[in-house]
Amino acid sequence: MLISILIPPYARPEQLAQAQQSIAQQGHALIGEIIIGDDSPRAFWDRNQAIIAQSELAALIDYEPSEPS
């Protein structure tokens, strides 16, 4: 059984990087997907995408930005 991980990084790019590092340190043999549901203001999207691109987990990540209501 593979697991899914959801990370909600609302306006906290530094913590997004820390969360990815923590997941990577625990191994990812059982991880099927990592969903990043980003309701951050648009000004954070590029920075969050850059952090994701640098992650060793990038192939497992589905980044879903959305405009806050």
MDAnalysis code that builds the backbone (N, CA, C; Angstrom):
import MDAnalysis as mda
import numpy as np

u = mda.Universe.empty(207, n_residues=69, atom_resindex=np.repeat(np.arange(69), 3), trajectory=True)
u.add_TopologyAttr("name", ["N", "CA", "C"] * 69)
u.add_TopologyAttr("resid", np.arange(1, 70))
u.add_TopologyAttr("resname", ["MET", "LEU", "ILE", "SER", "ILE", "LEU", "ILE", "PRO", "PRO", "TYR", "ALA", "ARG", "PRO", "GLU", "GLN", "LEU", "ALA", "GLN", "ALA", "GLN", "GLN", "SER", "ILE", "ALA", "GLN", "GLN", "GLY", "HIS", "ALA", "LEU", "ILE", "GLY", "GLU", "ILE", "ILE", "ILE", "GLY", "ASP", "ASP", "SER", "PRO", "ARG", "ALA", "PHE", "TRP", "ASP", "ARG", "ASN", "GLN", "ALA", "ILE", "ILE", "ALA", "GLN", "SER", "GLU", "LEU", "ALA", "ALA", "LEU", "ILE", "ASP", "TYR", "GLU", "PRO", "SER", "GLU", "PRO", "SER"])
u.atoms.positions = np.array([
    [0.837, -1.166, 0.000],
    [0.000, 0.000, 0.000],
    [0.891, 1.241, 0.000],
    [0.598, 2.152, -0.914],
    [1.310, 3.421, -0.969],
    [0.487, 4.491, -0.264],
    [1.171, 5.447, 0.305],
    [0.475, 6.516, 1.016],
    [0.532, 7.819, 0.221],
    [-0.406, 8.698, 0.531],
    [-0.438, 10.047, -0.035],
    [-0.147, 11.028, 1.099],
    [0.582, 12.071, 0.767],
    [0.919, 13.104, 1.739],
    [0.400, 14.430, 1.199],
    [-0.263, 15.193, 2.062],
    [-0.754, 16.511, 1.690],
    [0.009, 17.560, 2.495],
    [0.557, 18.539, 1.785],
    [1.266, 19.642, 2.435],
    [0.539, 20.936, 2.057],
    [0.000, 21.675, 3.053],
    [-0.629, 22.968, 2.787],
    [0.322, 24.105, 3.183],
    [1.106, 24.633, 2.260],
    [2.184, 25.576, 2.620],
    [1.780, 27.044, 2.678],
    [0.603, 27.372, 3.073],
    [0.101, 28.735, 2.953],
    [1.134, 29.780, 3.378],
    [1.688, 30.463, 2.385],
    [2.600, 31.603, 2.580],
    [3.796, 31.280, 3.482],
    [4.279, 30.032, 3.423],
    [5.425, 29.629, 4.247],
    [6.414, 28.802, 3.415],
    [7.095, 29.404, 2.460],
    [8.018, 28.645, 1.614],
    [9.128, 27.943, 2.399],
    [9.596, 28.564, 3.470],
    [10.677, 27.946, 4.242],
    [10.201, 26.648, 4.882],
    [8.974, 26.652, 5.371],
    [8.438, 25.445, 5.985],
    [8.100, 24.387, 4.937],
    [7.782, 24.799, 3.727],
    [7.579, 23.845, 2.639],
    [8.875, 23.089, 2.384],
    [9.991, 23.800, 2.328],
    [11.293, 23.160, 2.124],
    [11.612, 22.212, 3.279],
    [11.338, 22.634, 4.509],
    [11.590, 21.781, 5.671],
    [10.731, 20.523, 5.639],
    [9.479, 20.660, 5.248],
    [8.586, 19.503, 5.174],
    [9.099, 18.490, 4.146],
    [9.540, 18.978, 2.991],
    [10.064, 18.078, 1.962],
    [11.337, 17.376, 2.444],
    [12.200, 18.108, 3.135],
    [13.425, 17.502, 3.661],
    [13.097, 16.428, 4.691],
    [12.126, 16.686, 5.534],
    [11.733, 15.722, 6.552],
    [11.198, 14.442, 5.914],
    [10.374, 14.591, 4.904],
    [9.827, 13.424, 4.197],
    [10.954, 12.639, 3.529],
    [11.871, 13.333, 2.884],
    [12.980, 12.671, 2.191],
    [13.864, 11.888, 3.162],
    [14.062, 12.418, 4.356],
    [14.902, 11.747, 5.349],
    [14.272, 10.455, 5.846],
    [12.964, 10.348, 5.762],
    [12.274, 9.170, 6.262],
    [12.186, 8.069, 5.207],
    [12.647, 8.360, 4.028],
    [12.568, 7.385, 2.942],
    [11.242, 7.522, 2.231],
    [11.226, 7.167, 0.966],
    [9.994, 7.355, 0.213],
    [9.565, 6.107, -0.546],
    [9.930, 4.946, -0.048],
    [9.531, 3.700, -0.695],
    [8.022, 3.480, -0.646],
    [7.362, 3.992, 0.368],
    [5.918, 3.777, 0.514],
    [5.081, 4.972, 0.073],
    [5.722, 6.024, -0.446],
    [4.993, 7.227, -0.834],
    [4.534, 7.110, -2.281],
    [3.224, 7.187, -2.477],
    [2.671, 7.149, -3.823],
    [2.602, 8.525, -4.451],
    [2.305, 9.524, -3.632],
    [2.189, 10.889, -4.137],
    [2.305, 11.878, -2.991],
    [2.738, 13.077, -3.348],
    [2.762, 14.197, -2.418],
    [1.975, 15.314, -3.097],
    [0.908, 15.716, -2.460],
    [0.068, 16.776, -3.013],
    [0.327, 18.048, -2.219],
    [0.679, 19.094, -2.934],
    [0.888, 20.388, -2.297],
    [-0.262, 21.282, -2.740],
    [-1.213, 21.476, -1.822],
    [-2.371, 22.318, -2.081],
    [-2.059, 23.728, -1.602],
    [-1.707, 24.585, -2.530],
    [-1.185, 25.910, -2.185],
    [-2.234, 26.994, -2.370],
    [-2.791, 27.453, -1.253],
    [-3.730, 28.578, -1.277],
    [-3.036, 29.896, -0.958],
    [-1.717, 29.895, -1.059],
    [-0.949, 31.121, -0.808],
    [-1.317, 32.186, -1.832],
    [-1.109, 33.443, -1.473],
    [-1.265, 34.486, -2.489],
    [-0.328, 34.199, -3.672],
    [-0.731, 34.628, -4.829],
    [0.014, 34.367, -6.070],
    [1.490, 34.759, -5.972],
    [1.822, 35.743, -5.168],
    [3.207, 36.205, -5.024],
    [4.134, 35.105, -4.503],
    [3.603, 34.074, -3.861],
    [4.412, 32.982, -3.311],
    [4.576, 31.810, -4.276],
    [3.760, 31.732, -5.306],
    [3.735, 30.553, -6.169],
    [5.078, 30.252, -6.826],
    [5.726, 31.260, -7.391],
    [7.013, 31.021, -8.069],
    [8.059, 30.493, -7.091],
    [8.093, 31.060, -5.923],
    [9.073, 30.612, -4.914],
    [8.788, 29.171, -4.482],
    [7.519, 28.850, -4.260],
    [7.168, 27.481, -3.884],
    [7.503, 26.495, -5.000],
    [7.240, 26.863, -6.241],
    [7.567, 25.983, -7.371],
    [9.073, 25.772, -7.491],
    [9.869, 26.789, -7.210],
    [11.328, 26.647, -7.250],
    [11.802, 25.686, -6.161],
    [11.210, 25.772, -4.988],
    [11.570, 24.868, -3.894],
    [11.223, 23.428, -4.275],
    [10.069, 23.243, -4.877],
    [9.656, 21.901, -5.309],
    [10.608, 21.361, -6.370],
    [10.985, 22.180, -7.327],
    [11.875, 21.747, -8.414],
    [13.234, 21.288, -7.890],
    [13.686, 21.856, -6.787],
    [14.987, 21.498, -6.213],
    [14.921, 20.256, -5.329],
    [13.737, 19.800, -5.031],
    [13.554, 18.677, -4.111],
    [13.858, 17.349, -4.797],
    [14.452, 16.432, -4.054],
    [14.665, 15.079, -4.585],
    [13.344, 14.328, -4.723],
    [12.287, 14.877, -4.172],
    [10.963, 14.266, -4.251],
    [10.124, 14.827, -5.395],
    [10.682, 15.686, -6.208],
    [9.922, 16.419, -7.230],
    [9.074, 15.507, -8.112],
    [9.560, 14.327, -8.432],
    [8.811, 13.419, -9.306],
    [7.528, 12.910, -8.647],
    [7.459, 12.950, -7.340],
    [6.285, 12.474, -6.612],
    [5.287, 13.583, -6.304],
    [5.670, 14.837, -6.597],
    [4.873, 15.985, -6.160],
    [3.901, 16.449, -7.235],
    [2.658, 16.649, -6.801],
    [1.614, 17.260, -7.620],
    [1.316, 18.614, -6.974],
    [1.749, 19.696, -7.621],
    [1.581, 21.042, -7.078],
    [0.279, 21.630, -7.592],
    [-0.604, 22.016, -6.677],
    [-1.927, 22.545, -7.023],
    [-2.123, 23.924, -6.412],
    [-1.701, 24.985, -7.117],
    [-1.964, 26.333, -6.601],
    [-3.410, 26.730, -6.863],
    [-3.983, 27.503, -5.970],
    [-5.322, 28.021, -6.199],
    [-5.458, 29.376, -5.514],
    [-6.243, 30.213, -6.124],
    [-6.468, 31.542, -5.570],
    [-7.277, 31.428, -4.282],
    [-6.832, 32.072, -3.219],
    [-7.635, 32.072, -1.991],
    [-8.965, 32.784, -2.226],
    [-9.970, 32.342, -1.534],
    [-11.302, 32.955, -1.689],
    [-11.387, 34.236, -0.910],
])
